């Protein structure tokens, strides 16, 4: 039989594909079948330096380009994304494993950030004040930072990068993207589309690789800012390392998102929300609901019974198959890690009501949905982010007890409350310690014109991502105080110019 050649993906540097000089590479899998589809280079410091050098060279010209001209590139890019959305979704489905409708939804949410970025001429407008002093005017403006870096996770290969680079680019920065080595292809496709949309060479670059590349990027003296989305330990490492190198950093970490069900809630609506938010994308979302907190045993039993029924009917399979609701996990190693939490939960005394290991058959990295009941805050399955299709039920006796559970957890990414009472909802929004809150909405991911980010150990840094917070993060504030000569000065001035 003829041998099958497996291609190694490359980098995108200075407007064209580039080969890594790293001799090592890792496999990229098709999660639905377990097949190796390509190889991705481990990457080297030389690769990272080449990408940063290209971005650094391109910065002066790109930052001097008028904002409305930069916006035209984003308008063209947006049109290409919409035209090719099905092909792009197929790439996501192939490398990540999520179902096609979910992949299209991810792309749509990314496109919304591109559309927001198209409004940059208005978003970057400064302010002007006449006569801040006698014959003295004041003005302010926002200026781009320089070379900025984005390090992104495997679970949203389109949406998360598009939370970063569209706004960074229209603000006048140049960009280096380090995609996850598990899903390397889409980043290269977007780089090519940006070039076809008129983006000059070097303004957007992609470098593949792992820890070596990341550490080189976040310590390079030519890099001004770093955006990261991933696990909390890595977020903290990147935040500490990059800030010690004098860089601006936004590092989004892990989550343990709670959904509280009040006695007056519509139970069927809450369970429908739980099914999608806990098990959609196989739970591989930082905004997935991983803890449900029903108030009172009667509500808990009703939620449990309906979940058991719905989980039994959950359609698990390859994301390209019709009517499939949940695909595989990203790798065999990650699936094994999630399975280890099922054993840990049982050992800690939780009741495993539904065991997803019953649906682990086949060549792909599949795992069924799992449900625990009688989980307590001391258990690992409650404290740690599992990042898989595992839902834990923690029973509470009151609203105050439920609120305390959410507020006491080390993560504060997102949370939700299902209720019919406006007063309870208003109190929850006001007092809960989380960055994103949903009322009868299970995954409260903000639209592009708001901003995404958590509290506590879910976010390291001062800025949330995309929206106006993104514009603030990717620009510096500058003021100018202006006076034109009104004849020849007769004496030195030793005071600040002020109004008289």
BAGU-565222 format. One record per residue (C-alpha): x, y, z; residue number from 1. Coordinates in pm, 1 decimal. Layout:
((X,Y,Z),NUM)
...
This chain:
((0.0,0.0,0.0),1)
((126.9,351.6,-71.0),2)
((232.1,549.0,233.9),3)
((10.4,833.1,349.6),4)
((187.4,1165.0,394.8),5)
((70.9,1380.7,684.9),6)
((127.9,1750.3,624.8),7)
((285.6,1979.0,882.0),8)
((113.3,2314.8,914.6),9)
((325.5,2626.0,904.7),10)
((339.0,2981.7,1033.2),11)
((217.4,3302.6,869.3),12)
((482.4,3571.0,884.0),13)
((504.3,3896.5,689.2),14)
((210.1,3816.0,464.6),15)
((300.8,3463.0,359.1),16)
((333.5,3109.1,489.1),17)
((661.8,3024.0,659.0),18)
((816.0,2697.0,771.2),19)
((913.4,2653.5,1134.6),20)
((1276.6,2576.3,1206.7),21)
((1169.1,2348.9,1493.9),22)
((1261.6,1982.6,1432.1),23)
((980.8,1861.6,1658.5),24)
((609.5,1839.5,1587.6),25)
((295.1,1706.2,1753.4),26)
((-12.8,1539.9,1611.0),27)
((-339.4,1712.3,1530.6),28)
((-638.6,1476.9,1563.1),29)
((-986.5,1453.3,1423.3),30)
((-1171.7,1402.8,1754.6),31)
((-1467.5,1224.1,1596.4),32)
((-1251.2,942.5,1458.9),33)
((-924.7,961.4,1650.8),34)
((-729.4,996.8,1325.4),35)
((-413.6,1204.0,1293.6),36)
((-487.3,1462.9,1024.2),37)
((-175.8,1678.2,1032.0),38)
((128.2,1774.3,1235.8),39)
((198.7,2106.3,1402.2),40)
((551.8,2226.0,1478.8),41)
((658.7,2255.3,1841.2),42)
((790.9,2599.3,1750.1),43)
((1105.9,2780.3,1848.2),44)
((1223.6,3111.4,1984.5),45)
((1344.5,3191.1,1632.8),46)
((989.6,3147.4,1499.0),47)
((852.6,3382.7,1763.0),48)
((1122.9,3641.8,1702.7),49)
((1059.7,3635.9,1327.0),50)
((687.8,3699.5,1378.8),51)
((750.1,3983.9,1623.1),52)
((1013.1,4135.8,1392.8),53)
((765.9,4139.4,1101.6),54)
((499.8,4301.7,1320.2),55)
((749.9,4553.7,1455.1),56)
((854.3,4659.7,1103.5),57)
((494.2,4699.3,993.7),58)
((381.9,4906.3,1292.7),59)
((498.3,5254.1,1189.2),60)
((315.7,5252.1,856.9),61)
((2.7,5075.3,981.7),62)
((-37.4,5296.3,1289.3),63)
((-17.0,5604.4,1065.7),64)
((-297.0,5470.7,843.7),65)
((-618.9,5667.9,907.5),66)
((-869.6,5474.7,1119.2),67)
((-1138.6,5475.2,849.5),68)
((-892.3,5311.2,608.0),69)
((-809.0,5047.4,868.9),70)
((-1183.4,4993.5,914.5),71)
((-1223.4,4924.1,541.7),72)
((-1000.1,4618.3,581.7),73)
((-1232.9,4490.9,854.6),74)
((-1538.9,4553.4,637.1),75)
((-1382.5,4341.1,361.9),76)
((-1275.4,4074.3,612.3),77)
((-1628.4,4058.6,751.7),78)
((-1769.6,3998.9,403.0),79)
((-1525.0,3714.4,344.0),80)
((-1610.6,3554.4,677.0),81)
((-1980.9,3558.9,594.5),82)
((-1923.3,3420.9,245.1),83)
((-1710.4,3132.6,372.5),84)
((-1886.0,3063.4,703.1),85)
((-1980.5,2705.2,614.5),86)
((-1626.1,2614.6,506.9),87)
((-1482.5,2774.5,820.9),88)
((-1733.8,2591.4,1040.0),89)
((-1629.0,2263.4,876.8),90)
((-1266.4,2331.9,976.9),91)
((-1373.3,2392.4,1337.0),92)
((-1586.4,2078.8,1340.3),93)
((-1302.5,1870.1,1197.5),94)
((-1032.0,1985.1,1439.8),95)
((-1232.5,2061.9,1753.8),96)
((-1523.5,1820.6,1723.9),97)
((-1812.8,2054.2,1805.5),98)
((-2129.4,2021.3,1599.8),99)
((-2163.8,2229.9,1286.6),100)
((-2440.3,2455.8,1419.0),101)
((-2229.2,2535.4,1724.8),102)
((-1930.1,2609.5,1500.3),103)
((-2139.4,2846.7,1291.0),104)
((-2260.9,3014.1,1610.7),105)
((-1901.4,3060.4,1726.2),106)
((-1813.6,3223.7,1395.9),107)
((-2116.1,3452.0,1415.5),108)
((-2013.6,3575.8,1760.1),109)
((-1663.9,3645.7,1626.6),110)
((-1804.8,3827.3,1324.3),111)
((-1999.1,4053.3,1561.0),112)
((-1667.8,4172.6,1709.0),113)
((-1538.6,4240.4,1356.8),114)
((-1852.2,4447.8,1293.9),115)
((-1792.9,4639.2,1617.0),116)
((-1433.9,4703.8,1510.0),117)
((-1557.3,4856.1,1185.0),118)
((-1679.9,5151.3,1393.0),119)
((-1329.6,5243.6,1508.1),120)
((-1330.4,5597.2,1359.4),121)
((-1594.8,5688.4,1616.2),122)
((-1454.9,5470.7,1897.3),123)
((-1111.9,5635.9,1881.6),124)
((-1234.9,5992.9,1877.4),125)
((-1069.2,6206.0,2140.1),126)
((-1193.6,6516.8,2321.7),127)
((-1123.7,6888.1,2283.3),128)
((-1175.2,7170.2,2530.1),129)
((-1129.0,7530.0,2427.2),130)
((-972.7,7768.1,2680.3),131)
((-863.7,7533.2,2955.2),132)
((-655.8,7840.8,3036.4),133)
((-646.0,8186.1,2884.9),134)
((-575.2,8124.8,2514.6),135)
((-481.7,7764.8,2602.1),136)
((-669.7,7465.3,2458.5),137)
((-669.1,7102.0,2571.6),138)
((-721.7,6784.4,2373.3),139)
((-700.3,6410.1,2425.0),140)
((-650.3,6115.4,2192.1),141)
((-592.2,5740.8,2195.5),142)
((-276.6,5600.9,2038.9),143)
((-193.6,5238.9,1947.8),144)
((50.8,5044.6,2162.8),145)
((269.4,4870.4,1904.0),146)
((317.1,4495.7,1865.1),147)
((55.9,4299.8,2060.9),148)
((23.5,3924.2,2112.6),149)
((-276.1,3692.5,2144.7),150)
((-246.2,3342.7,2295.0),151)
((-571.4,3151.2,2252.8),152)
((-723.4,2815.1,2359.5),153)
((-847.7,2519.3,2157.4),154)
((-1216.9,2544.7,2238.6),155)
((-1299.3,2853.0,2027.9),156)
((-1046.3,2868.4,1742.4),157)
((-1245.7,3141.4,1566.0),158)
((-1432.9,3340.1,1829.6),159)
((-1160.6,3396.1,2088.6),160)
((-897.1,3520.8,1838.9),161)
((-1163.6,3750.6,1696.9),162)
((-1222.9,3887.7,2045.3),163)
((-868.4,4020.8,2014.3),164)
((-718.1,4094.5,1674.9),165)
((-998.5,4290.2,1497.9),166)
((-999.2,4558.1,1768.9),167)
((-621.3,4551.1,1810.3),168)
((-569.8,4598.8,1436.2),169)
((-820.0,4879.7,1381.9),170)
((-668.7,5064.0,1678.8),171)
((-343.4,5070.9,1477.7),172)
((-149.8,4787.8,1643.5),173)
((20.2,4497.6,1471.8),174)
((-57.3,4146.9,1592.2),175)
((103.5,3807.6,1655.0),176)
((-140.9,3521.5,1713.6),177)
((-35.4,3197.2,1884.4),178)
((-319.0,2948.0,1825.9),179)
((-365.2,2624.8,2016.6),180)
((-155.3,2345.8,1872.6),181)
((-468.8,2127.8,1885.4),182)
((-655.8,2346.6,1631.8),183)
((-393.7,2522.3,1417.6),184)
((-562.5,2550.1,1078.5),185)
((-824.5,2820.7,1119.5),186)
((-570.6,3082.1,1229.4),187)
((-384.8,3040.3,899.7),188)
((-708.0,3059.5,705.8),189)
((-801.0,3386.8,876.6),190)
((-452.7,3525.7,810.4),191)
((-494.1,3455.8,439.9),192)
((-839.2,3613.1,440.1),193)
((-705.7,3927.0,609.3),194)
((-436.5,3953.6,342.5),195)
((-700.0,3916.1,70.9),196)
((-898.3,4190.7,247.2),197)
((-612.7,4437.2,198.9),198)
((-420.8,4407.5,526.0),199)
((-54.6,4499.3,461.4),200)
((220.1,4241.8,506.8),201)
((345.0,4199.7,862.2),202)
((44.9,4355.6,1032.9),203)
((-100.7,4014.4,1127.6),204)
((118.3,3711.9,1191.4),205)
((60.6,3355.1,1314.2),206)
((321.6,3145.3,1490.8),207)
((251.0,2785.0,1584.4),208)
((399.1,2608.1,1883.5),209)
((383.7,2550.5,2254.6),210)
((545.5,2676.3,2573.1),211)
((873.8,2780.8,2411.4),212)
((695.8,3007.5,2166.4),213)
((464.4,3153.5,2430.3),214)
((747.1,3238.4,2668.5),215)
((944.6,3397.8,2385.1),216)
((649.0,3612.7,2283.4),217)
((553.1,3733.3,2630.1),218)
((908.5,3837.4,2718.6),219)
((1012.4,3993.8,2386.0),220)
((1095.5,4361.2,2454.3),221)
((926.5,4466.7,2128.4),222)
((588.4,4332.7,2247.2),223)
((375.5,4591.4,2425.8),224)
((70.8,4388.8,2534.8),225)
((-49.9,4031.4,2572.3),226)
((-403.7,3891.4,2559.6),227)
((-463.0,3536.7,2682.7),228)
((-756.7,3301.7,2731.8),229)
((-707.6,2961.0,2893.8),230)
((-667.7,2788.3,3228.0),231)
((-603.8,2980.1,3549.7),232)
((-252.4,2841.6,3619.5),233)
((-131.9,2945.1,3273.8),234)
((-319.2,3275.9,3291.0),235)
((-143.8,3358.0,3615.9),236)
((195.2,3256.1,3473.4),237)
((147.2,3471.9,3165.4),238)
((22.1,3765.5,3370.3),239)
((315.6,3755.6,3612.1),240)
((580.2,3691.7,3346.4),241)
((456.9,3949.4,3097.0),242)
((392.2,4223.8,3352.7),243)
((740.0,4170.0,3496.5),244)
((860.7,4239.6,3141.4),245)
((672.5,4568.4,3146.7),246)
((378.3,4467.2,2932.1),247)
((8.1,4535.7,2957.4),248)
((-177.3,4206.5,3012.3),249)
((-532.0,4073.5,3010.3),250)
((-529.0,3703.0,3101.2),251)
((-863.2,3525.6,3125.2),252)
((-853.1,3205.0,3329.1),253)
((-1077.4,2924.1,3448.5),254)
((-1435.3,2909.1,3565.0),255)
((-1689.3,2720.6,3770.9),256)
((-2017.0,2873.3,3661.8),257)
((-2323.1,2821.8,3882.5),258)
((-2688.0,2827.4,3775.7),259)
((-2927.4,2891.1,4064.0),260)
((-3286.3,2768.0,4025.9),261)
((-3540.1,2944.8,4247.8),262)
((-3867.5,2776.2,4354.1),263)
((-4067.1,3016.0,4133.3),264)
((-3864.0,2939.0,3821.4),265)
((-4001.2,2758.5,3518.0),266)
((-3834.1,2421.0,3576.6),267)
((-3863.8,2303.2,3217.3),268)
((-3698.6,2621.9,3091.8),269)
((-3421.6,2584.3,3349.7),270)
((-3356.0,2223.0,3249.8),271)
((-3354.0,2309.3,2880.3),272)
((-3099.5,2579.9,2959.9),273)
((-2890.9,2338.7,3165.8),274)
((-2875.6,2082.3,2887.7),275)
((-2734.2,2326.7,2636.9),276)
((-2509.1,2517.6,2874.3),277)
((-2364.0,2215.9,3056.4),278)
((-2327.6,1973.2,2766.7),279)
((-2308.8,2188.9,2455.8),280)
((-1964.2,2171.3,2295.4),281)
((-1902.4,1872.6,2529.5),282)
((-1867.7,2118.3,2819.3),283)
((-1547.6,2260.3,2669.9),284)
((-1648.4,2620.9,2729.2),285)
((-1526.0,2867.0,2989.4),286)
((-1888.4,2981.4,3016.0),287)
((-2034.3,2631.7,3050.7),288)
((-2263.0,2579.3,3347.9),289)
((-2091.1,2313.9,3558.3),290)
((-2284.6,2358.7,3886.2),291)
((-2662.3,2375.3,3928.8),292)
((-2793.4,2501.3,4264.3),293)
((-3165.9,2428.8,4313.2),294)
((-3331.1,2592.0,4613.6),295)
((-3503.8,2330.0,4827.8),296)
((-3531.1,1953.7,4789.8),297)
((-3855.8,1971.0,4593.7),298)
((-3697.5,2187.4,4322.6),299)
((-3382.5,1974.0,4331.8),300)
((-3575.8,1652.8,4273.2),301)
((-3773.7,1806.4,3988.5),302)
((-3457.1,1933.4,3820.5),303)
((-3283.0,1600.2,3872.5),304)
((-3567.9,1392.2,3730.0),305)
((-3597.4,1604.6,3418.0),306)
((-3220.4,1609.0,3364.6),307)
((-3199.6,1231.6,3384.4),308)
((-3473.3,1203.2,3124.3),309)
((-3315.8,1460.3,2892.4),310)
((-2963.5,1320.9,2922.9),311)
((-3089.1,976.3,2823.2),312)
((-3217.9,1128.7,2498.8),313)
((-2905.1,1337.4,2431.5),314)
((-2772.1,1265.6,2082.8),315)
((-2393.6,1218.0,2093.6),316)
((-2190.0,1169.7,1776.3),317)
((-1972.3,1328.5,1510.2),318)
((-2049.7,1694.7,1467.0),319)
((-2113.4,1651.8,1095.0),320)
((-2396.5,1404.1,1150.3),321)
((-2752.4,1539.2,1134.6),322)
((-2934.3,1611.7,1461.2),323)
((-2627.6,1546.4,1679.0),324)
((-2630.9,1765.4,1991.2),325)
((-2290.9,1689.1,2145.5),326)
((-1965.6,1590.1,1980.1),327)
((-1644.6,1437.2,2115.4),328)
((-1383.9,1590.4,2342.9),329)
((-1071.1,1738.4,2190.2),330)
((-818.6,1458.4,2263.8),331)
((-800.2,1116.7,2422.4),332)
((-582.6,1259.9,2700.3),333)
((-839.0,1525.9,2783.6),334)
((-1120.0,1271.1,2782.8),335)
((-920.1,1055.0,3024.5),336)
((-871.2,1357.5,3249.0),337)
((-1244.6,1425.4,3256.0),338)
((-1313.7,1058.8,3331.4),339)
((-1076.3,1077.6,3627.1),340)
((-1306.3,1339.3,3782.0),341)
((-1597.2,1095.2,3767.8),342)
((-1397.9,853.6,3981.4),343)
((-1289.6,1134.3,4214.3),344)
((-1648.3,1248.2,4265.6),345)
((-1762.2,901.2,4362.7),346)
((-1466.1,859.7,4597.4),347)
((-1551.1,1190.9,4766.9),348)
((-1907.5,1075.6,4832.5),349)
((-2111.0,1241.8,4556.9),350)
((-2390.0,1040.9,4393.5),351)
((-2313.9,972.3,4025.4),352)
((-2668.9,978.0,3892.2),353)
((-2573.9,949.3,3523.0),354)
((-2236.1,803.9,3420.7),355)
((-2110.8,933.9,3086.6),356)
((-1857.0,654.2,3059.6),357)
((-2140.2,435.2,2931.8),358)
((-2110.5,621.7,2599.3),359)
((-1734.5,599.2,2547.5),360)
((-1744.0,345.7,2265.3),361)
((-1610.5,402.1,1914.8),362)
((-1277.9,523.0,1778.2),363)
((-1331.3,890.3,1854.7),364)
((-1287.4,1077.2,2182.4),365)
((-1649.3,1051.1,2292.5),366)
((-1786.2,1075.8,2644.6),367)
((-2150.5,1095.9,2741.6),368)
((-2301.9,1355.6,2971.3),369)
((-2264.0,1294.1,3345.9),370)
((-2470.7,1419.8,3638.9),371)
((-2370.4,1425.3,4006.0),372)
((-2606.8,1497.7,4294.6),373)
((-2538.5,1576.0,4660.9),374)
((-2212.1,1750.5,4576.6),375)
((-2052.7,1959.8,4852.5),376)
((-1806.1,2249.6,4830.3),377)
((-1521.1,2039.5,4970.8),378)
((-1520.8,1798.7,4675.7),379)
((-1272.6,1826.0,4387.2),380)
((-1552.1,1807.6,4131.3),381)
((-1689.3,2127.4,4284.0),382)
((-1366.2,2315.5,4341.2),383)
((-1185.4,2246.5,4012.8),384)
((-1268.1,2324.8,3652.0),385)
((-1336.3,1993.2,3475.9),386)
((-1391.9,2133.8,3124.8),387)
((-1607.0,1845.9,3011.7),388)
((-1969.8,1727.2,3004.1),389)
((-2004.8,1691.1,3381.7),390)
((-2276.7,1872.4,3578.2),391)
((-2269.3,1886.9,3959.9),392)
((-2582.2,1950.8,4167.2),393)
((-2532.7,2130.7,4497.5),394)
((-2854.3,2160.2,4695.5),395)
((-2922.9,2481.4,4887.6),396)
((-3198.6,2568.9,5133.4),397)
((-3223.4,2939.1,5053.8),398)
((-3131.0,3215.2,4813.1),399)
((-2872.8,3344.7,5061.0),400)
((-2704.2,3005.0,5082.3),401)
((-2689.8,2979.9,4703.8),402)
((-2547.6,3331.1,4671.5),403)
((-2282.6,3247.9,4930.4),404)
((-2180.0,2939.5,4732.4),405)
((-2122.3,3146.0,4420.1),406)
((-1941.5,3423.9,4602.2),407)
((-1714.4,3194.7,4801.1),408)
((-1581.0,3006.0,4498.2),409)
((-1233.0,3105.8,4380.0),410)
((-1361.8,3156.7,4025.5),411)
((-1598.7,3436.3,3930.8),412)
((-1637.2,3410.3,3557.0),413)
((-2011.4,3382.5,3499.0),414)
((-2329.3,3282.1,3678.4),415)
((-2702.1,3260.6,3615.6),416)
((-3026.0,3281.2,3810.3),417)
((-3358.2,3137.5,3696.7),418)
((-3651.5,3309.0,3863.7),419)
((-3982.3,3483.0,3792.2),420)
((-3921.0,3748.0,4059.0),421)
((-3767.3,4077.7,3953.1),422)
((-3662.7,4175.7,4303.9),423)
((-3469.2,3854.6,4355.1),424)
((-3304.1,3898.2,4016.5),425)
((-3203.9,4257.1,4093.5),426)
((-3053.9,4154.5,4427.6),427)
((-2860.5,3874.1,4260.1),428)
((-2716.3,4102.4,3993.5),429)
((-2611.4,4354.9,4257.8),430)
((-2456.3,4119.5,4511.6),431)
((-2310.5,3829.3,4314.5),432)
((-1931.8,3834.2,4274.0),433)
((-1894.8,3737.0,3910.6),434)
((-1809.7,3927.7,3596.9),435)
((-2101.5,3811.5,3381.7),436)
((-2453.9,3746.2,3506.4),437)
((-2752.5,3588.3,3333.3),438)
((-3114.4,3617.8,3445.0),439)
((-3304.6,3330.3,3284.0),440)
((-3012.3,3321.8,3039.4),441)
((-2772.1,3031.3,3102.5),442)
((-2462.2,3150.3,2914.0),443)
((-2447.4,3528.6,2955.7),444)
((-2171.4,3599.0,2703.1),445)
((-2192.9,3972.9,2630.3),446)
((-2247.6,4102.5,2279.8),447)
((-1950.7,4256.5,2101.5),448)
((-2039.1,4612.5,2204.4),449)
((-2016.5,4514.5,2570.7),450)
((-1713.6,4333.0,2714.5),451)
((-1631.7,3978.8,2830.0),452)
((-1447.8,3896.0,3151.3),453)
((-1466.8,3746.0,3496.5),454)
((-1376.0,3834.7,3851.4),455)
((-1149.4,3679.0,4113.3),456)
((-917.1,3411.5,3970.1),457)
((-1102.0,3407.0,3640.2),458)
((-925.2,3723.0,3521.5),459)
((-576.1,3862.8,3574.6),460)
((-543.8,4222.2,3466.0),461)
((-751.8,4538.6,3467.6),462)
((-946.2,4510.9,3142.3),463)
((-1217.3,4281.9,3014.9),464)
((-1192.8,4171.6,2653.1),465)
((-1348.5,4317.7,2333.1),466)
((-1601.7,4600.7,2324.2),467)
((-1497.0,4941.8,2454.9),468)
((-1276.9,4771.4,2712.9),469)
((-1086.0,4623.0,2418.6),470)
((-1033.2,4967.2,2267.3),471)
((-902.5,5091.5,2602.6),472)
((-672.7,4791.2,2638.9),473)
((-518.6,4825.2,2291.7),474)
((-460.5,5202.3,2310.8),475)
((-279.6,5454.1,2529.4),476)
((-436.5,5778.8,2638.9),477)
((-254.1,6097.0,2543.9),478)
((-336.6,6460.9,2616.6),479)
((-203.0,6778.2,2460.1),480)
((-213.7,7132.9,2597.5),481)
((-182.7,7392.4,2321.4),482)
((-111.0,7765.6,2312.2),483)
((-27.5,7964.3,2002.7),484)
((189.1,8276.4,2039.8),485)
((0.2,8600.4,2097.3),486)
((291.5,8832.3,2033.3),487)
((639.4,8821.6,2184.8),488)
((663.7,8698.0,2547.7),489)
((798.1,8963.1,2782.0),490)
((895.8,8747.6,3080.4),491)
((953.3,8392.3,3198.9),492)
((654.4,8207.4,3346.7),493)
((695.0,8006.3,3665.4),494)
((336.6,7885.8,3715.0),495)
((111.6,7628.5,3547.1),496)
((-111.0,7787.1,3281.8),497)
((-458.1,7813.6,3433.5),498)
((-781.1,7995.9,3368.3),499)
((-782.4,8353.4,3489.3),500)
